Amino acid sequence: MIVNGLVVAVAGSTGQQGGAVARRLLADGWTVRALTRDPTSPGARALADADADVRAVDMADPPH
């Protein structure tokens, strides 16, 4: 479900807190963009399998 055209971005989506938030939002039918440093990790793949849009993001990487 995209509520009012919104997508929820979850930073740290493969960690404990971010992962719990992402899984709950997905279970509730939200569209989730899962932000993680390693989109090939088992946690990221599990989120992708649950229909999250997994994106590689490193908050420490300065803009170009």
Backbone as CSV, one residue per row, in Angstrom:
resi,resn,N_x,N_y,N_z,CA_x,CA_y,CA_z,C_x,C_y,C_z
1,MET,0.847,-1.159,0.000,0.000,0.000,0.000,0.898,1.229,0.000
2,ILE,0.653,2.128,-0.894,1.333,3.423,-0.841,0.316,4.401,-0.274
3,VAL,0.565,4.848,0.942,-0.357,5.739,1.622,-0.093,7.155,1.157
4,ASN,-1.101,7.769,0.550,-0.967,9.132,0.041,0.241,9.280,-0.877
5,GLY,0.596,8.213,-1.599,1.733,8.262,-2.500,3.077,8.228,-1.799
6,LEU,3.110,7.876,-0.527,4.342,7.923,0.245,5.049,6.573,0.294
7,VAL,6.369,6.642,0.321,7.219,5.485,0.540,8.000,5.783,1.811
8,VAL,8.064,4.814,2.725,8.784,5.002,3.982,10.213,4.507,3.793
9,ALA,11.197,5.389,4.030,12.605,5.005,3.973,13.063,4.670,5.388
10,VAL,13.683,3.496,5.535,14.157,3.061,6.845,15.674,2.949,6.796
11,ALA,16.360,3.849,7.502,17.823,3.805,7.581,18.231,2.710,8.555
12,GLY,19.335,2.048,8.247,19.806,0.977,9.121,18.855,-0.200,9.137
13,SER,18.282,-0.488,7.999,17.197,-1.471,7.918,17.626,-2.915,8.165
14,THR,18.925,-3.180,8.238,19.365,-4.542,8.533,19.864,-4.678,9.967
15,GLY,19.791,-3.593,10.717,20.145,-3.648,12.136,18.950,-4.075,12.972
16,GLN,19.128,-4.115,14.284,18.048,-4.578,15.156,16.836,-3.654,15.122
17,GLN,17.033,-2.373,15.385,15.894,-1.455,15.419,15.331,-1.194,14.027
18,GLY,16.215,-0.853,13.092,15.752,-0.575,11.735,15.098,-1.780,11.094
19,GLY,15.655,-2.954,11.358,15.086,-4.179,10.805,13.698,-4.450,11.356
20,ALA,13.527,-4.233,12.657,12.208,-4.428,13.271,11.196,-3.454,12.687
21,VAL,11.611,-2.212,12.507,10.721,-1.203,11.931,10.355,-1.577,10.497
22,ALA,11.350,-1.937,9.696,11.093,-2.283,8.294,10.155,-3.485,8.188
23,ARG,10.412,-4.520,8.985,9.558,-5.719,8.938,8.131,-5.406,9.362
24,ARG,7.971,-4.578,10.382,6.623,-4.223,10.853,5.875,-3.421,9.800
25,LEU,6.556,-2.447,9.200,5.914,-1.646,8.163,5.506,-2.517,6.979
26,LEU,6.386,-3.421,6.569,6.059,-4.333,5.476,4.861,-5.204,5.836
27,ALA,4.839,-5.710,7.059,3.725,-6.554,7.506,2.406,-5.783,7.505
28,ASP,2.491,-4.475,7.748,1.292,-3.635,7.770,0.906,-3.126,6.384
29,GLY,1.672,-3.526,5.360,1.316,-3.176,3.994,1.937,-1.914,3.441
30,TRP,2.878,-1.318,4.157,3.538,-0.102,3.664,4.553,-0.432,2.583
31,THR,4.842,0.536,1.742,5.937,0.443,0.790,7.191,0.930,1.506
32,VAL,8.206,0.067,1.568,9.408,0.369,2.354,10.628,0.437,1.444
33,ARG,11.396,1.502,1.593,12.711,1.606,0.965,13.721,1.346,2.077
34,ALA,14.381,0.205,2.003,15.315,-0.225,3.039,16.717,0.273,2.689
35,LEU,17.267,1.132,3.531,18.589,1.713,3.309,19.617,0.946,4.129
36,THR,20.653,0.452,3.454,21.669,-0.346,4.119,23.008,-0.170,3.419
37,ARG,24.085,-0.368,4.152,25.410,-0.280,3.530,25.672,-1.447,2.587
38,ASP,25.136,-2.621,2.900,25.421,-3.819,2.106,24.123,-4.491,1.651
39,PRO,23.678,-4.173,0.437,22.426,-4.754,-0.052,22.528,-6.242,-0.388
40,THR,23.732,-6.818,-0.270,23.890,-8.248,-0.529,23.898,-9.067,0.760
41,SER,23.776,-8.416,1.915,23.791,-9.131,3.191,22.535,-9.988,3.327
42,PRO,22.594,-11.011,4.164,21.406,-11.857,4.362,20.178,-11.065,4.825
43,GLY,20.374,-10.102,5.728,19.250,-9.285,6.195,18.629,-8.466,5.084
44,ALA,19.479,-7.890,4.232,18.980,-7.092,3.108,18.246,-7.983,2.105
45,ARG,18.786,-9.162,1.855,18.111,-10.082,0.926,16.760,-10.521,1.476
46,ALA,16.681,-10.719,2.794,15.400,-11.101,3.407,14.376,-9.978,3.248
47,LEU,14.811,-8.738,3.410,13.897,-7.611,3.211,13.458,-7.513,1.761
48,ALA,14.388,-7.727,0.844,14.032,-7.706,-0.580,13.020,-8.805,-0.887
49,ASP,13.211,-9.973,-0.301,12.261,-11.079,-0.492,10.882,-10.745,0.062
50,ALA,10.847,-9.835,1.056,9.582,-9.399,1.647,9.021,-8.178,0.918
51,ASP,9.585,-7.864,-0.253,9.128,-6.777,-1.136,9.588,-5.388,-0.737
52,ALA,10.626,-5.276,0.066,11.217,-3.961,0.327,12.089,-3.573,-0.868
53,ASP,12.192,-2.282,-1.096,13.081,-1.734,-2.125,14.414,-1.453,-1.429
54,VAL,15.374,-2.366,-1.569,16.651,-2.261,-0.854,17.613,-1.393,-1.658
55,ARG,18.203,-0.404,-0.973,19.159,0.513,-1.608,20.442,0.585,-0.804
56,ALA,21.569,0.649,-1.506,22.876,0.811,-0.860,23.058,2.288,-0.503
57,VAL,23.292,2.553,0.774,23.499,3.903,1.260,24.532,3.863,2.369
58,ASP,25.528,4.755,2.290,26.503,4.884,3.365,26.457,6.319,3.858
59,MET,25.954,6.516,5.038,25.788,7.855,5.584,27.121,8.575,5.785
60,ALA,28.220,7.814,5.857,29.538,8.412,6.054,30.172,8.815,4.731
61,ASP,29.570,8.455,3.614,30.110,8.766,2.293,29.684,10.180,1.904
62,PRO,30.640,11.111,1.783,30.264,12.490,1.443,29.690,12.588,0.038
63,PRO,28.846,13.578,-0.214,28.286,13.759,-1.561,29.393,14.041,-2.571
64,HIS,29.141,13.695,-3.784,30.135,13.882,-4.859,30.175,15.313,-5.311
